Amino acid sequence: MSRSWRLLTAALLVLTACMPSASSPIPGASGSPPSTAVTPAGEPSASGSAEPTDSETPSVGLPAFVCDLPITGAASIGLAHLADVRVGTHAGYDRIVFEFMEDGTPEFRIEAAEPPFTMDPSGMPMAVNGSTFLQIVFNGGTKVGDDGSPTYTGPTEFGPGFDQLVDLIERGDFEAVNNWYVGMAGEGCLRALVLSDPSRVVIDLEH
């Protein structure tokens, strides 16, 4: 066997060893198992985003509802930009979701509110439907980006008419303080959750 022929044979053996076998599919190729994110099932929600989602509906490990206000949460980031707002209804509670762009959430405070209601910062009167009310204040939370453009352009008022959640309307966004009014059908307890991936502050209103 000539030296050239031996070199050619060796090269073909190396090339064959490097090729994937039929039992090891190339990731992403047709026939490979798709990557699937599993999320608990929920009921339809109304969303400020183009595609409403209910993936933030945990089925286990939820804390108990509390009836004492205010409820507060500490900031995990210096400034958080609002990315989406969603509302949904589930067995036993209605849900409000505030999603943020960063890996973290702003300081928040949920407290009782009473009319007359005013816009921030103008002080102009505003109407909120319901019989009892909450105010949600995000200190260090805003829908204004660093370049002055909005990070959230969805609805600023939701009137879903759920069992407990009647109205959700933005009071204002001024000097990195974003706040909302909640109109409810009656007195009730609530709970607040901070979820990640994406970063969210979730508020449940008990029916």
KAGIHU-V855451 format. One record per pair of residues at least 12 apart in sequence whose C-alpha atoms are under 10 Angstrom apart, sorted by the first residue. I is the first residue (numbers start at 0). J is the second residue. D is the distance in Angstrom with one decimal. If there is no record, write none. Layout:
i->I j->J d->D
i->I j->J d->D
This chain:
i->36 j->54 d->9.9
i->37 j->54 d->8.9
i->38 j->53 d->8.7
i->38 j->54 d->5.6
i->38 j->55 d->7.9
i->38 j->56 d->7.9
i->38 j->57 d->8.1
i->38 j->58 d->9.5
i->39 j->53 d->8.5
i->39 j->54 d->6.6
i->39 j->55 d->8.1
i->39 j->56 d->6.3
i->39 j->57 d->6.3
i->39 j->58 d->6.5
i->39 j->59 d->9.6
i->40 j->53 d->7.6
i->40 j->54 d->7.3
i->40 j->55 d->9.4
i->40 j->56 d->7.3
i->40 j->57 d->8.7
i->40 j->58 d->8.4
i->41 j->53 d->5.9
i->41 j->54 d->7.4
i->41 j->55 d->8.7
i->41 j->56 d->6.3
i->41 j->57 d->8.9
i->41 j->58 d->9.0
i->41 j->87 d->9.0
i->41 j->88 d->8.7
i->41 j->89 d->7.0
i->41 j->90 d->9.2
i->42 j->54 d->9.9
i->42 j->56 d->9.0
i->42 j->87 d->7.4
i->42 j->88 d->6.7
i->42 j->89 d->6.1
i->42 j->90 d->8.7
i->43 j->86 d->9.3
i->43 j->87 d->6.5
i->43 j->88 d->7.4
i->43 j->89 d->8.7
i->44 j->85 d->7.1
i->44 j->86 d->5.7
i->44 j->87 d->4.0
i->44 j->88 d->6.7
i->44 j->89 d->9.1
i->44 j->93 d->9.8
i->44 j->94 d->8.8
i->44 j->95 d->9.7
i->44 j->159 d->9.5
i->45 j->84 d->9.0
i->45 j->85 d->5.9
i->45 j->86 d->5.3
i->45 j->87 d->5.9
i->45 j->88 d->9.0
i->45 j->95 d->9.8
i->45 j->157 d->8.3
i->45 j->158 d->9.8
i->45 j->159 d->7.8
i->46 j->83 d->7.7
i->46 j->84 d->6.2
i->46 j->85 d->4.2
i->46 j->86 d->6.2
i->46 j->87 d->8.2
i->46 j->95 d->9.8
i->46 j->96 d->9.1
i->46 j->153 d->8.3
i->46 j->154 d->8.3
i->46 j->157 d->9.0
i->47 j->82 d->9.2
i->47 j->83 d->5.9
i->47 j->84 d->5.4
i->47 j->85 d->5.9
i->47 j->86 d->8.7
i->47 j->151 d->8.5
i->47 j->152 d->8.0
i->47 j->153 d->4.5
i->47 j->154 d->5.5
i->47 j->155 d->8.4
i->47 j->156 d->9.6
i->47 j->157 d->9.1
i->48 j->82 d->8.8
i->48 j->83 d->6.2
i->48 j->84 d->7.5
i->48 j->85 d->7.8
i->48 j->151 d->9.0
i->48 j->152 d->8.8
i->48 j->153 d->6.5
i->48 j->154 d->8.8
i->49 j->83 d->9.9
i->49 j->153 d->8.8
i->51 j->84 d->9.9
i->51 j->85 d->7.6
i->51 j->86 d->9.3
i->51 j->87 d->9.5
i->52 j->85 d->8.2
i->52 j->86 d->9.6
i->52 j->87 d->9.2
i->53 j->85 d->8.9
i->53 j->86 d->9.1
i->53 j->87 d->7.6
i->53 j->88 d->9.7
i->53 j->89 d->10.0
i->53 j->94 d->9.9
i->53 j->96 d->9.8
i->55 j->94 d->9.6
i->55 j->96 d->8.3
i->55 j->194 d->8.1
i->55 j->195 d->9.6
i->55 j->196 d->10.0
i->55 j->197 d->9.4
i->55 j->199 d->8.7
i->55 j->201 d->8.4
i->56 j->87 d->9.5
i->56 j->89 d->8.7
i->56 j->94 d->9.0
i->56 j->201 d->9.7
i->57 j->194 d->9.9
i->61 j->190 d->8.9
i->61 j->191 d->9.7
i->61 j->192 d->8.4
i->62 j->189 d->10.0
i->62 j->190 d->7.2
i->62 j->191 d->8.5
i->62 j->192 d->8.3
i->63 j->188 d->9.4
i->63 j->189 d->8.4
i->63 j->190 d->6.9
i->63 j->191 d->9.7
i->64 j->92 d->9.9
i->64 j->187 d->9.2
i->64 j->188 d->5.7
i->64 j->189 d->4.9
i->64 j->190 d->5.0
i->64 j->191 d->8.6
i->64 j->203 d->8.3
i->64 j->204 d->8.3
i->64 j->205 d->7.2
i->65 j->187 d->8.9
i->65 j->188 d->5.3
i->65 j->189 d->5.5
i->65 j->190 d->6.1
i->65 j->191 d->9.2
i->65 j->204 d->9.9
i->65 j->205 d->9.4
i->66 j->186 d->9.1
i->66 j->187 d->6.9
i->66 j->188 d->4.4
i->66 j->189 d->6.5
i->66 j->190 d->8.6
i->66 j->205 d->9.8
i->67 j->110 d->9.3
i->67 j->111 d->9.7
i->67 j->188 d->7.8
i->67 j->189 d->8.9
i->68 j->108 d->9.3
i->68 j->109 d->7.1
i->68 j->110 d->5.6
i->68 j->111 d->6.9
i->68 j->133 d->9.6
i->68 j->188 d->9.2
i->68 j->189 d->9.3
i->69 j->108 d->6.7
i->69 j->109 d->5.4
i->69 j->110 d->4.5
i->69 j->111 d->7.2
i->69 j->133 d->9.6
i->69 j->134 d->9.7
i->69 j->135 d->9.8
i->70 j->107 d->8.2
i->70 j->108 d->5.8
i->70 j->109 d->5.1
i->70 j->110 d->6.7
i->70 j->111 d->9.8
i->70 j->135 d->9.5
i->70 j->189 d->9.2
i->70 j->190 d->8.2
i->70 j->191 d->7.6
i->71 j->106 d->7.5
i->71 j->107 d->5.6
i->71 j->108 d->4.4
i->71 j->109 d->6.3
i->71 j->110 d->8.7
i->71 j->135 d->9.7
i->71 j->136 d->9.5
i->71 j->137 d->9.9
i->71 j->191 d->8.6
i->72 j->104 d->9.1
i->72 j->105 d->8.1
i->72 j->106 d->5.5
i->72 j->107 d->5.2
i->72 j->108 d->6.5
i->72 j->109 d->8.9
i->72 j->137 d->9.5
i->72 j->191 d->8.5
i->72 j->192 d->9.0
i->72 j->193 d->8.4
i->72 j->200 d->9.2
i->73 j->104 d->8.3
i->73 j->105 d->7.0
i->73 j->106 d->4.6
i->73 j->107 d->6.8
i->73 j->108 d->9.0
i->73 j->138 d->9.7
i->74 j->103 d->7.6
i->74 j->104 d->5.8
i->74 j->105 d->4.3
i->74 j->106 d->4.0
i->74 j->107 d->7.5
i->74 j->137 d->9.3
i->74 j->138 d->8.4
i->74 j->139 d->8.0
i->74 j->140 d->9.5
i->75 j->102 d->8.5
i->75 j->103 d->5.2
i->75 j->104 d->5.5
i->75 j->105 d->6.3
i->75 j->106 d->7.6
i->76 j->101 d->8.1
i->76 j->102 d->7.8
i->76 j->103 d->5.3
i->76 j->104 d->6.0
i->76 j->105 d->6.2
i->76 j->106 d->8.5
i->76 j->139 d->8.3
i->76 j->140 d->9.6
i->77 j->103 d->8.7
i->77 j->104 d->8.5
i->77 j->105 d->7.1
i->77 j->106 d->9.0
i->77 j->138 d->9.5
i->77 j->139 d->6.4
i->77 j->140 d->8.8
i->78 j->99 d->9.9
i->78 j->101 d->8.5
i->78 j->103 d->8.7
i->78 j->104 d->8.0
i->78 j->105 d->6.5
i->78 j->106 d->9.3
i->78 j->138 d->8.5
i->78 j->139 d->4.8
i->78 j->140 d->5.9
i->78 j->141 d->7.8
i->78 j->175 d->7.7
i->78 j->176 d->9.9
i->79 j->98 d->9.5
i->79 j->99 d->6.2
i->79 j->100 d->6.8
i->79 j->101 d->6.0
i->79 j->102 d->8.5
i->79 j->103 d->7.0
i->79 j->104 d->6.0
i->79 j->105 d->5.8
i->79 j->106 d->9.4
i->79 j->137 d->9.2
i->79 j->138 d->9.2
i->79 j->139 d->6.3
i->79 j->140 d->4.8
i->79 j->141 d->6.5
i->79 j->142 d->8.5
i->79 j->143 d->9.7
i->79 j->144 d->9.4
i->79 j->175 d->8.8
i->79 j->198 d->9.5
i->80 j->98 d->8.6
i->80 j->99 d->5.4
i->80 j->100 d->5.6
i->80 j->101 d->6.9
i->80 j->103 d->9.8
i->80 j->104 d->8.8
i->80 j->105 d->8.8
i->80 j->139 d->8.6
i->80 j->140 d->5.8
i->80 j->141 d->5.0
i->80 j->142 d->5.3
i->80 j->143 d->6.9
i->80 j->144 d->6.7
i->80 j->145 d->9.1
i->80 j->149 d->9.0
i->80 j->150 d->6.5
i->80 j->151 d->8.1
i->80 j->175 d->9.0
i->80 j->177 d->9.7
i->81 j->97 d->7.1
i->81 j->98 d->6.1
i->81 j->99 d->4.5
i->81 j->100 d->6.3
i->81 j->101 d->8.9
i->81 j->104 d->9.4
i->81 j->105 d->9.8
i->81 j->137 d->10.0
i->81 j->140 d->6.8
i->81 j->141 d->5.7
i->81 j->142 d->4.7
i->81 j->143 d->8.0
i->81 j->144 d->9.0
i->81 j->149 d->8.9
i->81 j->150 d->6.2
i->81 j->151 d->5.9
i->81 j->152 d->9.5
i->81 j->177 d->8.8
i->81 j->198 d->9.9
i->81 j->199 d->9.5
i->82 j->97 d->7.7
i->82 j->98 d->5.5
i->82 j->99 d->4.9
i->82 j->100 d->5.5
i->82 j->101 d->9.1
i->82 j->141 d->9.3
i->82 j->142 d->7.2
i->82 j->149 d->9.1
i->82 j->150 d->5.7
i->82 j->151 d->5.0
i->82 j->152 d->8.4
i->82 j->153 d->8.9
i->82 j->197 d->9.9
i->82 j->198 d->9.7
i->82 j->199 d->9.6
i->83 j->96 d->8.0
i->83 j->97 d->6.1
i->83 j->98 d->5.0
i->83 j->99 d->6.9
i->83 j->100 d->8.7
i->83 j->142 d->9.3
i->83 j->150 d->8.6
i->83 j->151 d->6.0
i->83 j->152 d->8.3
i->83 j->153 d->7.1
i->83 j->154 d->9.2
i->83 j->199 d->9.3
i->84 j->96 d->5.6
i->84 j->97 d->4.8
i->84 j->98 d->6.3
i->84 j->99 d->9.1
i->84 j->151 d->8.4
i->84 j->152 d->9.9
i->84 j->153 d->7.6
i->84 j->154 d->7.9
i->84 j->155 d->8.4
i->84 j->156 d->9.9
i->84 j->157 d->9.5
i->84 j->199 d->9.5
i->84 j->200 d->9.9
i->84 j->201 d->10.0
i->85 j->97 d->6.7
i->85 j->98 d->8.3
i->85 j->153 d->9.7
i->85 j->154 d->9.4
i->85 j->157 d->8.8
i->85 j->167 d->10.0
i->85 j->201 d->9.5
i->86 j->157 d->7.9
i->86 j->158 d->9.6
i->86 j->159 d->8.0
i->86 j->161 d->9.6
i->86 j->164 d->8.7
i->86 j->167 d->8.7
i->86 j->201 d->9.6
i->86 j->202 d->9.5
i->86 j->203 d->9.7
i->87 j->159 d->8.4
i->87 j->161 d->8.4
i->87 j->164 d->9.0
i->87 j->203 d->9.5
i->88 j->159 d->9.2
i->88 j->160 d->10.0
i->88 j->161 d->6.7
i->88 j->162 d->8.1
i->88 j->163 d->9.0
i->88 j->164 d->8.5
i->88 j->203 d->9.2
i->88 j->204 d->9.4
i->88 j->206 d->9.7
i->89 j->161 d->9.7
i->89 j->162 d->9.8
i->89 j->203 d->9.5
i->89 j->205 d->9.7
i->89 j->206 d->9.5
i->90 j->205 d->9.4
i->90 j->206 d->8.5
i->91 j->162 d->9.1
i->91 j->163 d->9.7
i->91 j->203 d->9.4
i->91 j->204 d->8.5
i->91 j->205 d->6.0
i->91 j->206 d->5.3
i->92 j->161 d->9.3
i->92 j->162 d->8.1
i->92 j->163 d->7.5
i->92 j->164 d->8.9
i->92 j->188 d->9.7
i->92 j->189 d->8.6
i->92 j->190 d->9.9
i->92 j->202 d->9.7
i->92 j->203 d->6.0
i->92 j->204 d->5.2
i->92 j->205 d->4.3
i->92 j->206 d->5.1
i->93 j->161 d->7.0
i->93 j->162 d->7.4
i->93 j->163 d->6.5
i->93 j->164 d->6.2
i->93 j->165 d->9.7
i->93 j->189 d->9.4
i->93 j->202 d->8.3
i->93 j->203 d->5.6
i->93 j->204 d->5.1
i->93 j->205 d->6.6
i->93 j->206 d->7.2
i->94 j->161 d->9.8
i->94 j->163 d->9.6
i->94 j->164 d->8.0
i->94 j->189 d->9.7
i->94 j->190 d->9.7
i->94 j->191 d->9.8
i->94 j->201 d->7.0
i->94 j->202 d->5.7
i->94 j->203 d->4.5
i->94 j->204 d->6.3
i->94 j->205 d->8.9
i->95 j->164 d->8.7
i->95 j->167 d->8.6
i->95 j->181 d->9.6
i->95 j->191 d->9.6
i->95 j->199 d->10.0
i->95 j->200 d->8.3
i->95 j->201 d->5.7
i->95 j->202 d->5.1
i->95 j->203 d->6.4
i->95 j->204 d->8.3
i->96 j->191 d->9.9
i->96 j->192 d->9.5
i->96 j->193 d->9.8
i->96 j->194 d->9.9
i->96 j->199 d->6.6
i->96 j->200 d->6.0
i->96 j->201 d->4.6
i->96 j->202 d->6.5
i->96 j->203 d->8.8
i->97 j->193 d->9.8
i->97 j->198 d->8.5
i->97 j->199 d->5.5
i->97 j->200 d->5.2
i->97 j->201 d->6.4
i->97 j->202 d->8.6
i->98 j->151 d->9.7
i->98 j->194 d->9.2
i->98 j->195 d->9.4
i->98 j->196 d->9.8
i->98 j->197 d->7.0
i->98 j->198 d->5.8
i->98 j->199 d->4.4
i->98 j->200 d->6.6
i->98 j->201 d->8.5
i->99 j->140 d->8.5
i->99 j->141 d->9.2
i->99 j->142 d->9.1
i->99 j->150 d->9.2
i->99 j->151 d->9.4
i->99 j->195 d->9.7
i->99 j->196 d->9.9
i->99 j->197 d->7.2
i->99 j->198 d->5.5
i->99 j->199 d->6.1
i->99 j->200 d->8.4
i->100 j->142 d->9.8
i->100 j->150 d->8.3
i->100 j->151 d->9.7
i->100 j->196 d->10.0
i->100 j->197 d->7.6
i->100 j->198 d->7.1
i->100 j->199 d->9.2
i->101 j->195 d->9.9
i->101 j->196 d->9.6
i->101 j->197 d->8.1
i->101 j->198 d->6.9
i->101 j->199 d->9.8
i->102 j->195 d->7.5
i->102 j->196 d->7.6
i->102 j->197 d->7.2
i->102 j->198 d->5.9
i->102 j->199 d->9.4
i->103 j->193 d->9.2
i->103 j->194 d->9.2
i->103 j->195 d->7.6
i->103 j->196 d->9.3
i->103 j->197 d->8.7
i->103 j->198 d->5.7
i->103 j->199 d->8.1
i->103 j->200 d->9.8
i->104 j->137 d->9.0
i->104 j->138 d->9.9
i->104 j->139 d->8.7
i->104 j->140 d->7.8
i->104 j->193 d->7.8
i->104 j->194 d->9.0
i->104 j->195 d->9.0
i->104 j->198 d->6.3
i->104 j->199 d->6.8
i->104 j->200 d->7.2
i->105 j->136 d->9.6
i->105 j->137 d->6.1
i->105 j->138 d->6.2
i->105 j->139 d->5.4
i->105 j->140 d->5.5
i->105 j->141 d->9.1
i->105 j->175 d->10.0
i->105 j->176 d->9.6
i->105 j->177 d->9.9
i->105 j->198 d->9.9
i->105 j->199 d->9.7
i->105 j->200 d->8.8
i->106 j->136 d->8.2
i->106 j->137 d->5.7
i->106 j->138 d->5.3
i->106 j->139 d->6.6
i->106 j->140 d->7.7
i->106 j->176 d->9.8
i->106 j->200 d->9.9
i->107 j->135 d->7.0
i->107 j->136 d->5.5
i->107 j->137 d->4.5
i->107 j->138 d->6.1
i->107 j->139 d->8.7
i->107 j->140 d->8.6
i->107 j->176 d->9.7
i->107 j->177 d->9.5
i->107 j->178 d->9.2
i->107 j->191 d->9.9
i->107 j->200 d->8.6
i->108 j->134 d->8.0
i->108 j->135 d->5.8
i->108 j->136 d->5.2
i->108 j->137 d->6.8
i->108 j->138 d->8.3
i->108 j->178 d->9.4
i->108 j->191 d->9.9
i->109 j->133 d->6.7
i->109 j->134 d->5.8
i->109 j->135 d->4.6
i->109 j->136 d->6.6
i->109 j->137 d->9.1
i->109 j->178 d->9.8
i->109 j->179 d->9.6
i->109 j->180 d->9.7
i->109 j->181 d->9.8
i->109 j->189 d->9.8
i->109 j->190 d->9.8
i->109 j->191 d->8.8
i->109 j->202 d->9.2
i->110 j->132 d->8.7
i->110 j->133 d->5.6
i->110 j->134 d->5.4
i->110 j->135 d->6.7
i->110 j->136 d->8.5
i->110 j->180 d->9.8
i->111 j->131 d->8.3
i->111 j->132 d->6.1
i->111 j->133 d->4.5
i->111 j->134 d->6.1
i->111 j->135 d->9.0
i->111 j->180 d->9.5
i->111 j->181 d->9.4
i->112 j->131 d->7.8
i->112 j->132 d->5.2
i->112 j->133 d->4.9
i->112 j->134 d->5.7
i->112 j->135 d->9.4
i->112 j->180 d->7.9
i->112 j->181 d->8.6
i->112 j->182 d->9.3
i->113 j->127 d->10.0
i->113 j->130 d->9.5
i->113 j->131 d->7.6
i->113 j->132 d->6.3
i->113 j->133 d->7.9
i->113 j->134 d->9.0
i->113 j->180 d->9.8
i->114 j->126 d->8.6
i->114 j->127 d->8.4
i->114 j->131 d->9.5
i->114 j->132 d->8.5
i->115 j->127 d->9.2
i->116 j->170 d->8.5
i->116 j->180 d->8.5
i->117 j->170 d->7.1
i->117 j->171 d->9.2
i->117 j->180 d->9.9
i->118 j->169 d->8.4
i->118 j->170 d->5.1
i->118 j->171 d->6.0
i->118 j->172 d->9.5
i->118 j->178 d->9.7
i->118 j->179 d->9.7
i->119 j->169 d->9.2
i->119 j->170 d->5.8
i->119 j->171 d->4.6
i->119 j->172 d->7.0
i->119 j->173 d->7.0
i->119 j->176 d->9.5
i->119 j->177 d->9.1
i->119 j->178 d->8.4
i->119 j->179 d->9.9
i->120 j->170 d->8.7
i->120 j->171 d->6.8
i->120 j->172 d->8.0
i->120 j->173 d->6.7
i->120 j->174 d->9.5
i->121 j->171 d->9.0
i->122 j->170 d->9.8
i->125 j->168 d->9.6
i->125 j->170 d->8.3
i->126 j->166 d->10.0
i->126 j->168 d->9.1
i->126 j->180 d->9.8
i->126 j->182 d->9.9
i->127 j->156 d->9.6
i->127 j->158 d->9.6
i->127 j->165 d->9.0
i->127 j->166 d->6.7
i->127 j->167 d->7.9
i->127 j->168 d->7.3
i->127 j->170 d->9.9
i->127 j->180 d->7.3
i->127 j->181 d->7.6
i->127 j->182 d->6.1
i->127 j->183 d->9.5
i->128 j->158 d->8.2
i->128 j->160 d->9.5
i->128 j->164 d->9.8
i->128 j->165 d->6.6
i->128 j->166 d->5.7
i->128 j->167 d->8.6
i->128 j->168 d->9.4
i->128 j->180 d->9.7
i->128 j->181 d->8.5
i->128 j->182 d->5.5
i->128 j->183 d->7.7
i->128 j->184 d->8.8
i->129 j->158 d->10.0
i->129 j->160 d->9.3
i->129 j->163 d->9.1
i->129 j->164 d->8.3
i->129 j->165 d->5.9
i->129 j->166 d->6.8
i->129 j->167 d->9.8
i->129 j->181 d->8.2
i->129 j->182 d->4.5
i->129 j->183 d->4.9
i->129 j->184 d->5.4
i->129 j->185 d->7.6
i->130 j->165 d->9.0
i->130 j->182 d->6.8
i->130 j->183 d->6.0
i->130 j->184 d->5.6
i->130 j->185 d->5.7
i->130 j->186 d->8.2
i->131 j->163 d->9.9
i->131 j->165 d->9.8
i->131 j->181 d->8.4
i->131 j->182 d->6.1
i->131 j->183 d->5.3
i->131 j->184 d->6.6
i->131 j->185 d->5.5
i->131 j->186 d->6.2
i->131 j->187 d->8.9
i->132 j->164 d->9.9
i->132 j->165 d->9.8
i->132 j->166 d->9.2
i->132 j->167 d->9.8
i->132 j->180 d->7.0
i->132 j->181 d->5.4
i->132 j->182 d->4.7
i->132 j->183 d->5.9
i->132 j->184 d->8.9
i->132 j->185 d->8.5
i->132 j->186 d->8.6
i->133 j->167 d->9.5
i->133 j->179 d->8.3
i->133 j->180 d->5.7
i->133 j->181 d->4.9
i->133 j->182 d->6.7
i->133 j->183 d->8.0
i->134 j->167 d->9.7
i->134 j->168 d->9.7
i->134 j->169 d->9.6
i->134 j->170 d->8.7
i->134 j->178 d->7.0
i->134 j->179 d->5.7
i->134 j->180 d->4.6
i->134 j->181 d->6.1
i->134 j->182 d->9.0
i->135 j->167 d->10.0
i->135 j->169 d->9.2
i->135 j->170 d->9.3
i->135 j->177 d->8.4
i->135 j->178 d->5.4
i->135 j->179 d->5.1
i->135 j->180 d->6.4
i->135 j->181 d->7.7
i->135 j->202 d->9.6
i->136 j->170 d->9.4
i->136 j->171 d->9.7
i->136 j->172 d->9.8
i->136 j->176 d->7.0
i->136 j->177 d->6.0
i->136 j->178 d->4.3
i->136 j->179 d->6.6
i->136 j->180 d->8.9
i->137 j->172 d->9.3
i->137 j->175 d->8.2
i->137 j->176 d->5.6
i->137 j->177 d->5.1
i->137 j->178 d->5.9
i->137 j->179 d->8.8
i->137 j->200 d->9.9
i->138 j->174 d->9.1
i->138 j->175 d->6.5
i->138 j->176 d->4.8
i->138 j->177 d->6.8
i->138 j->178 d->8.5
i->139 j->174 d->8.5
i->139 j->175 d->5.1
i->139 j->176 d->5.8
i->139 j->177 d->7.9
i->140 j->172 d->8.5
i->140 j->173 d->9.6
i->140 j->174 d->9.2
i->140 j->175 d->5.5
i->140 j->176 d->5.6
i->140 j->177 d->5.6
i->140 j->178 d->8.7
i->141 j->171 d->9.5
i->141 j->172 d->6.2
i->141 j->173 d->7.7
i->141 j->174 d->8.1
i->141 j->175 d->5.0
i->141 j->176 d->6.0
i->141 j->177 d->5.3
i->141 j->178 d->8.9
i->142 j->172 d->7.1
i->142 j->173 d->9.5
i->142 j->175 d->8.3
i->142 j->176 d->9.3
i->142 j->177 d->7.5
i->143 j->172 d->8.1
i->143 j->173 d->9.1
i->143 j->174 d->9.4
i->143 j->175 d->8.1
i->143 j->177 d->9.7
i->154 j->167 d->10.0
i->154 j->168 d->8.8
i->154 j->169 d->9.0
i->155 j->167 d->7.9
i->155 j->168 d->5.6
i->155 j->169 d->5.3
i->155 j->170 d->8.8
i->155 j->171 d->9.4
i->155 j->179 d->8.8
i->156 j->168 d->4.1
i->156 j->169 d->6.4
i->156 j->170 d->9.5
i->156 j->179 d->9.2
i->156 j->180 d->9.4
i->156 j->181 d->9.9
i->157 j->169 d->9.2
i->157 j->181 d->9.6
i->158 j->181 d->9.9
i->158 j->182 d->9.0
i->160 j->182 d->9.7
i->160 j->183 d->9.0
i->160 j->184 d->8.6
i->161 j->183 d->8.9
i->161 j->184 d->8.5
i->161 j->206 d->9.2
i->162 j->183 d->8.5
i->162 j->184 d->7.0
i->162 j->185 d->9.4
i->162 j->204 d->9.4
i->162 j->205 d->9.0
i->162 j->206 d->6.2
i->163 j->182 d->8.5
i->163 j->183 d->5.2
i->163 j->184 d->4.9
i->163 j->185 d->6.9
i->163 j->186 d->8.8
i->163 j->187 d->8.1
i->163 j->203 d->9.8
i->163 j->204 d->6.6
i->163 j->205 d->7.1
i->163 j->206 d->5.6
i->164 j->181 d->7.4
i->164 j->182 d->6.4
i->164 j->183 d->4.9
i->164 j->184 d->6.6
i->164 j->185 d->9.2
i->164 j->203 d->9.4
i->164 j->204 d->7.1
i->164 j->205 d->9.2
i->164 j->206 d->8.8
i->165 j->181 d->7.7
i->165 j->182 d->5.4
i->165 j->183 d->5.1
i->165 j->184 d->6.1
i->165 j->185 d->9.6
i->166 j->180 d->7.9
i->166 j->181 d->5.7
i->166 j->182 d->4.6
i->166 j->183 d->6.8
i->166 j->184 d->9.1
i->167 j->179 d->6.9
i->167 j->180 d->5.8
i->167 j->181 d->4.7
i->167 j->182 d->6.3
i->167 j->183 d->8.9
i->168 j->180 d->5.4
i->168 j->181 d->6.7
i->168 j->182 d->8.4
i->169 j->181 d->8.8
i->183 j->204 d->8.6
i->183 j->206 d->9.9
i->184 j->206 d->9.1
i->185 j->206 d->9.1
i->186 j->204 d->9.8
i->186 j->205 d->9.4
i->186 j->206 d->9.4
i->187 j->204 d->7.0
i->187 j->205 d->6.1
i->187 j->206 d->7.0
i->188 j->203 d->8.6
i->188 j->204 d->6.3
i->188 j->205 d->5.6
i->188 j->206 d->8.3
i->189 j->202 d->7.0
i->189 j->203 d->5.4
i->189 j->204 d->4.6
i->189 j->205 d->5.6
i->189 j->206 d->9.3
i->190 j->202 d->5.8
i->190 j->203 d->5.3
i->190 j->204 d->7.0
i->190 j->205 d->8.2
i->191 j->203 d->6.4
i->191 j->204 d->9.1
